[in-house]
């Protein structure tokens, strides 16, 4: 083994190490070699004991003897990878055999230590493997960051929302593929995040991928990755989506936009969860849970010949159908309050909404669904920070229309006057925090008249006092 003088052993300070060997004396000696250099080291003396504790803690690197009394080290690697894919592995043996080279390659293990080994050999192997583990995690984090950074839960108390929440709870307990089908802006990605966060894979970040954003000629290299020298310009290896999704949840949004060729390749992957990087012939395994989403009718696409029927049946083992916001408008008040509350926290100020403004939103048409409602509220809020209140008038002003533009007859003068007064008086109450005297003075009105008029318009002054 050759040593790299540039390799910094200080990186081991953050390392969590698990050692598996049935020789207690050797375990003690190996632990003694590194325990003063690494963050945490734990030792177990059997295949069975390792399986029983592997879920208790995250281990960056697992050092395993090939020949354990109760099992084979290579088999143990595969069992651990099914739940701890982001760990690195180093195998140990007292008698290296030529056939082990092939086994190392088949199990994607690049390092083997021959017993007895020195402290320096162990340090180098751990450092070298840990660099690869950390780089792999960083690349996955940079290339496939989680897009959904707002609320990771469904907001609302309608029957529809409650049924969705029950479905999510049930699906989180299994590992079957899920297809989420529904109109744009109906929280499909939030649903995928919720399933992931409630599942046994929640210890790893979900990998969200927008299928429509990947050009057809790059699909294979993006999904499978490639080896160095695989083609002109491949100066270094590339981790693909499938490799980064190992041990976690892969969320393919806009799955209907995949090319027919990529659909066929994805189907083959789902048959055994194996794939080959571009430029390689040795298959790699990826233990991911697949969740897909689309706003298109896949059954219609199958009739048109633009989506594979066999893939459709593979990805829709279970299905969730989301509904447009117009089908459950009773959830709009809770959604609006949540959007405003989140914006208040970020911007450090508070903006409320009047009851008649809320009523206007409930009875409006939302073709863009929850996403359109959210963007509308946040845009209107910017113009209402100075008053601290979103009124019906401010919503109409934002849309640049009046009631007549919604297809209703023009308001009678008395009704229009009352609507104006509601907005006017409410703005004053908000601006002066419910202080009737100051509000009346600013309006140039007698306090008694102002107080009487506010009450007749249905406002409770107490609600506006800080």
C-alpha positions, 0 to 999 in steps of 0.5 A: 500500500502506498501512502499519500503525504498530502493526506491529513489524518486530522479529518479523523477527529469527526469520524464515527467508526464501527469495528466488527471482528470475532477476535477480542484481543484484535478488537482491543488492539485495533481500538487502541490504535485509533481511539485517541484520534477519532470522535467515536469507536464501537466494537462488536464481535459477531455478525449477529451483534452487528445487525442488532446495533447497526440502527442505533447510531450512524457510523461513517466507516465500518471495519469488518473482518471477512471471516466471522464465526457466524457469517461472511463479511461481504454478506454483512456489508450488503445487509448494512448497506440496505439501511446504511448506504452512506457509510464507507466500508473497509474489509480485513483478512488474515489470509488474502486470496486472489479471488477476493479481488473480484469480490471486492469489486463486486461489492464496490469495496476499494480497501482491504487491510491484511492482518496484522497491519500497522497503526499508520496503515490503519490511519491511512486507510481510514483517512482515505475512505473517510475523504471519499465518504465525505465527498460523496455526501457533499456532491449529493447535497450540492447537486440534489438539494431538497427544494421544499424548504417551507412547511413540510405538512399539509395545511387545512382541516377539510375532509379531503386534507384529513383523508390525505394525511391518513393515506400518508401515514399508511404509505410511510409504513411500507416501501412500495412505489407511490404515484402522486397525480394531480393538478399543478400547485396541489402540494405534490412535493410536500406530500412526497416529503411527508411520506419520506419524513414519516418513513424508516428512511427519514434519517437521509435527505430525500432526493427531489428531481425535476424530470422535465429539467433534464435534457433527453441527451443527458438523462442517462449520465444524470441518472446513472452517472459515469466513469472517468474516461467514459466519453470525451470530456469525462475527465472525472467520475460523476455520481448519478441520481440513482447512486445519490438516492441509495438508502433514501427516497427518490422523488421524480417530479414530472415523471411523464416528461421522461423520454421513452428510452429513459422510461425503458431504462428506469423500468429495468432498474426497478426490476432489480434496483441495479444499474451500470454507470456510463463507461462501466460494466459492473452493476451497482445497487441502489436501495431507494424508495421511489415516489413519482408525481405528474399533473398529466393523465398517464393513461391518456399518454399510454394511449398516445404511445408517449408513456410505457404501460409497463412502467406505469404499473410499476410506479403506481403500486399505490396512488394518491390523487390531489384535488384542485383548491377550488374543490376544498375552499374551506382550507383557504383561511388556514392556508392564508394564515400560515403564509402570512405567519411564515412571512411575518417570521422572515420579515420581522413585521406583522400583517393581518387580513380582514374578514371580508378580504378572506371571504373574497379569497374563499369565493375567488377562482384559483386555477393555479391552486395552492401555489397561486394562492401563496404567491398572491398573498405574499405579493399583496402582503408587500404592498400592505406592510405599511398599514399592517392589514390586507383588505378587500380593496388591497386585493382588488387593487393588486388584481387591477379590477373591481367587482364588476370585472368578476362578472357581477353587476356594478355595486349600487352607490350605497353598497360601494360607500359601505365597502369603502368605509369598511376599508377606511375605518379598519385601516385607521383601527389597525394604524392606531392599534384600536385607539379610537380617540387617535383614529377619530382625530386623524379622520377629522371626526368626532370620537362619539360618531367614529365609535358608533360608526365602527360598531355599526360596521361590525368591528370589535375595537378590542381586537385591534388593541395591542 
